[in-house]
Amino acid sequence: MSFKIVTDSCANLTDKQIADYGIEIISLNYYIKGEEYISYVKGRPTEYEETYRLLREKEQITTSLVTNEQCTNVVRPILENGDDVLVIAFSSGLSGTYQNIHNTLEDLKEEFPERKMIVVDTLSASMGEGLLVHYAVQLKNEGKSIEEVAKWIEDNRLSLCHIFTLSDLFFLKRGGRLSGAGAVLGSILNIKPMLHVANDGKLYVTGKQRGRKASMEALLASIEEKAINIADQTVFIVHGDCENDAKYLESEIKKRYGVKEVVYNYIDPVIAAHAGPETLAVFFIGKER
């Protein structure tokens, strides 16, 4: 039985990847000055410049979970077409989106009892989630069943390394992750926090570097430290409107580790609202997170 892969807009996949993979996207929404925006609209390039301009001005951007209606609008046409559905979802440790999708699928199972519907909690964020989608599409194309692909994600998600650095501590402070004094001190001393997504799917500060160059070097060093057979992998990078830094990482990853394929993209507005501009992250398969 054929099945369709669906993910949400927090996977931060490029428009080309979405088209090439043949997947569908459930979009999260965000709000600026009371006006609602959709993070991803199929067939329409996402505009990032204005969102990041506002973030640099410290504008408050709020976000919301995927609703039952948003999920149903994407999934129902697939079911009506006679296909099963595998949804690869944003970490439950960072959002209630996974639970809302799960609840929606339970409702749809009553309407389409003959269809298989599986939602997997990736315990991953941004292009970490996207990298699991990447591998899921490969497995599907190799002829794996919906159950086999879902099990592979569950078995391998805790090997998906997410290593982040942030430039501006303001957004961590506003999210309640740093004390006010810590945020001010970090800004004065040019301290760049290093973070990762842990096994519980939540974001944790793991260390700090003095300056942007050192923090990018730490991202590169994490690949050498944690990765398994990195030259045979595809590495994903996301950036918070700092494309030149992403290009530098791409070049260094290829040069230092022999990686043939590196893909980078912007961080979408929903995640950017919490991470802030100048965020930079790398994603790859490692021994453990």
Secondary structure, DSSP 8 states (H G I E B T S, - for coil): --EEEEEEGGG---HHHHHHHT-EEE--EEEETTEEEES-BTTB----HHHHHHHHTT--EEE----HHHHHHHHHHHHHTT-EEEEEE--TTT-SHHHHHHHHHHHHHHH-TTS-EEEEE----HHHHHHHHHHHHHHHHTT--HHHHHHHHHHHGGGEEEEEE-S-THHHHHTTSS-HHHHHHHHHHTEEEEEEE-TTS-EEEEEEEESHHHHHHHHHHHHHHHBSSGGGSEEEEEESS-HHHHHHHHHHHHHHH---EEEEEE--HHHHHHH-TT-EEEEEEBS--
